[in-house]
Amino acid sequence: MSQTFAPPQSSLDKLDAALGRLAARHGFCRISPEQPFTPGAGLAVLLLTDDPQRNPESLDVAVVLPEALASLKLDAARWAADSRESPALARQYGVQRYPAVVVFQDGAYLGAFSGILDWAPFLENLARLVTSQPSRPPISIARA
């Protein structure tokens, strides 16, 4: 009797599964060429991710963000970008580090924070952003 084992999941497969759960369980729209990011009216939250091989925190924030939104009782449009879609959005919104949470109100940029944080600081950052005044995104510095 011989056993066959499935090949291990790649880091990008894990990210794809995590973003799929965000869409299926928490109502996140997955950004793609067919579904571009449009913050629209009201509050919108955008998750920018990277290959978990480079930034394992991307998987952590994909778990924590919907819980934080629920804890703060935020009614927001929810968007998530994979490692292919995130770089252009990161440049547009001045994000220098992944993963990043970017917040908008009525299409206007409110701010962003990057990385995984302990629970209380994560909630504090998110709550601070949703009550911020609209501003211009920081200027993105090109990476080599």
MONOR-V721478 format. One record per residue. N is the residue number from 1. RES is the residue in one small letter. OMEGA is omega in whole degrees, -180 to 180 (NA if undefined). Layout:
BEGIN
N&RES&OMEGA, N&RES&OMEGA
END
This chain:
BEGIN
1&m&178, 2&s&178, 3&q&174, 4&t&-179, 5&f&176, 6&a&176, 7&p&179, 8&p&178, 9&q&174, 10&s&178, 11&s&179, 12&l&174, 13&d&179, 14&k&178, 15&l&178, 16&d&178, 17&a&179, 18&a&179, 19&l&175, 20&g&177, 21&r&177, 22&l&-180, 23&a&-174, 24&a&-173, 25&r&-171, 26&h&174, 27&g&177, 28&f&171, 29&c&178, 30&r&-178, 31&i&178, 32&s&175, 33&p&180, 34&e&-178, 35&q&-178, 36&p&179, 37&f&175, 38&t&-175, 39&p&175, 40&g&-178, 41&a&179, 42&g&-179, 43&l&177, 44&a&179, 45&v&-178, 46&l&175, 47&l&175, 48&l&-176, 49&t&176, 50&d&177, 51&d&-180, 52&p&174, 53&q&178, 54&r&-176, 55&n&-178, 56&p&179, 57&e&178, 58&s&179, 59&l&-180, 60&d&-178, 61&v&177, 62&a&177, 63&v&-173, 64&v&-174, 65&l&-180, 66&p&177, 67&e&178, 68&a&178, 69&l&179, 70&a&-179, 71&s&179, 72&l&-180, 73&k&-179, 74&l&175, 75&d&-174, 76&a&167, 77&a&-174, 78&r&-178, 79&w&177, 80&a&180, 81&a&178, 82&d&-175, 83&s&176, 84&r&-176, 85&e&-174, 86&s&-175, 87&p&180, 88&a&178, 89&l&177, 90&a&177, 91&r&-178, 92&q&-175, 93&y&173, 94&g&180, 95&v&-178, 96&q&-174, 97&r&178, 98&y&-13, 99&p&180, 100&a&174, 101&v&-178, 102&v&-174, 103&v&-179, 104&f&172, 105&q&-179, 106&d&178, 107&g&-179, 108&a&179, 109&y&176, 110&l&-179, 111&g&-177, 112&a&168, 113&f&-173, 114&s&174, 115&g&176, 116&i&179, 117&l&170, 118&d&-174, 119&w&-176, 120&a&178, 121&p&177, 122&f&179, 123&l&-179, 124&e&179, 125&n&-179, 126&l&180, 127&a&178, 128&r&-178, 129&l&-176, 130&v&177, 131&t&-180, 132&s&173, 133&q&177, 134&p&179, 135&s&176, 136&r&175, 137&p&176, 138&p&177, 139&i&180, 140&s&177, 141&i&-177, 142&a&177, 143&r&179, 144&a&NA
END
